[in-house]
Amino acid sequence: TFGTGDTPAEVGSVTVCSRGDTFYMIAYGATNKVFNIYTSADGTSWANKGIVFDGANLPSDYSKIDAPYLFNDEGKYRLYFQVKSEGGERYDIYTAESNAASLASIADGSDNVDFTLANGNQPVLSPSETTDWDGAFVMHPMVVKEGDTYYMWYSAHNGTNPQQIGVASSTDGYNWDKSPGNPMLPRTTYNAVGEPSVIKDGDTWRMWYLATDGIRYLTA
């Protein structure tokens, strides 16, 4: 639940983490073109703590941002998120960064814009050729770092064929190489639709993803 006047423009595709006794959520603010940060003591009741990303330096014709993923990269906070073009014919994935020392300082109740667009204001992951499986929409980024390598799982489709799940790797979090084995979870084999969530638990990789028959779970 949200306090009076605190409800995001849309409630969906949020990212949540905890630090100490406080939960933090990145979700929409007053419109679907900005992200705000919300805090909670119990994970149920949320208070709006201000804008953290206002869309500055994105293409002037973007129609919305969506699916934020908050990533702590050795003390630097990054947001990975998808950006929809004006006509809705494609999605690209961008990243924004904050120099704040803590989530508490980001959630200070002000409308200071804490996250600024990185990677020269360019996407970090974009659609491939239009006939490829990910030829129009790349979405729902989920990033995990193991050692010196970043891994991104993402949903994608080409506007004609069904959405599937792919993976990419990077040495810096900006320049990504898509796996030649993509889609890593083809719909015909895994019934996969998208929105992957991945963690490294000891020596085990754990993935939850949206399938046509509900949420499925895999380990590796």
N, C-alpha and C positions, 0 to 999 in steps of 0.2 A: 504494500500500500504506500501511497505518497501523500504528503501533506498538501494542504490547500494551495493551489497554484504551482505545485511542484511536479505534477504529472508530465512526463515526456510527451512530445508530439505523437509518437508511436511507441508502444511498449512491445519490444521484440528485438532479437539479435543483440543482446547486451553482453558485456564482459564483466565478470565479478571476481574479486580476489579479497583476501583478508590480510591485515597487518595488525598484530596485537589483538585487541578486543574490538576492532572496527572492520566492517565490511565496506568495500568500495565498489561502486558500479559506474561504468561508462555507458551512457545511453544517449538518446536524443535529448536536446533541450527544447526550446519553444518551437523549433521547426526541424524538418528532417535534413537540414543542411548544416547543422552544428551538433557537436557533442558536448554534453555536460557531465559533471561528476556528481554522484549521489553517495551518501554515507548512511550506515545503519549499524545499530548495536546488536541486532538480532537476526539480520538477513531478511526481515519481513517488512518492517516500517522504514521508509527511506526519506531522506531530506536532501533537497537540491542544494549543492554547494557551488554552483556557478559554471559558466562556460569554460571548457578546456581546449576546444578546437573550433574555430569559426569558419573553416573552409577557405581561408586566405591563400592565394596563389594556386588554387586548383583551376582547371580550365573554366573560363567565364560562362560556358554553357552547361556546366554540370547540373543535373536535376536533383540529385540527392546523394548522401553518403550513407553507408550502412555497414553492419556486421563488424563492429570494432573488436579488435583483440589487443588487450593490454599486456605488454611483454617487458619484464625487467631484465635488461641486458647488463649484468654486472654493475648495477647501480644506476644505469640510465634507463628511463622509462620510454618505451616506444609504443605507438599505436599503429597497428596494421588494420586497414579497412578497405572496403570496396567503394568505388565511385561510379555512379551511373551517368551516362551521357544524356544530353538534353532529349534526344529522340528515343532513348531507352534501347538503342540498338547494340550497346556494349557496356561491359563493366571492366574496369581496370583496378588493380590493387596498388595502393599508395601506403607510405609510412610517414608518420610525424613523430617528433621527439621533444622531450622536455628536459631541461637542465635542473629541474627541481630535485632536491635531495631526498624527498619522501613524498608519499601519497598524501600525508597529512598537510604538507605545505601546498600541494596542488589543490586539495579540498579545503581551501581557507575561507570559502564563502564569498569570494570576490569574483568578478567577471574578467579577471586578467586571463588572457589567452596563454595557457601554459605550454601547449604543444604547437610546434611550427613544422610546416611541411619540410621533409628532408629529401635527399637524393636529387638535388637540383630541381625540385618541384615536379619531377617526372615519376611516372609509375615505376614500381619495383617488379611488377608482374603484369603482363598484358596478354590478350588473346593471340593465338597463333594464326596460321592461314585460315581463311574462312571455311575451308573444307575439312580442317582438322577437328578432332573431337572437342577442343577448347577454343574454337575459332571465333567466338563472339563474346562470351561472358566468363570471366574468371572472378571467383567470389569466395567469401567465407574463409579468410586466411586463418591458419592456426600454426604458430611458430614455436619450435622447441630448439634449444641449443645444446649440443653434446660435444664437449671438448671445444675445438675451434670451428666447428661446422654448425651452421643453422639449417634446420629443415622446416619447410613449409608444406602443409597439407592444405588443399584447396578444392572447392567445387567448381565445375566448369561444364559448359556445353556450347554448341555452335549455333543455337537458335533453331535447329532442325531436329537433331538427335537428342535423346534424353541426357539429363545431367548425370555426371559421373565424378569420381574423385581422383585427383592427381597429387603428385609430390614434386617438390623442387628443393635444391640445396644451394647453399651460399657460404662464402667465407667471410662476408662482411654485413649481411643482412639487407643489402641494397641490390646487388647483382646476383640474380638467381638463374640456375640451370635446371630446366625441367627434365625429369627423368625420361630417358628414351623408352622406358617400359610403361609409360602412362597410356591410358588411365590405369592407375595402380589397383583400383577397385572397379573393374568393369561391371556395369549394371547386369549384364547377362550372367555373370558368375556370382556376384556378391549381393545382387538386388540393391546396390548402393544408389542413393540419390545425392547425398552431399552432407554439408555442415559437419565435417570431421572434428573430433575433439581427441587430442593425443597427449599422453604423458609418458615420461620415462620413469618407471618405478623399479629402482635397483637395476637389475640387468634385463628387465622385461619392459617392452613397449606395449602400451595399452591404448586401444582406439575404440571410441564410441562413434557411431555415425547414423545418420538418418537413412532408413531404407523404406521401400514402398509399404512394408508391413510393420513399421515401427522403428525402434532404436535397436541396433545390433552392436555386438561387442566382439573385438578380435584382440589377440595377443601375438607377439613375436619375440 
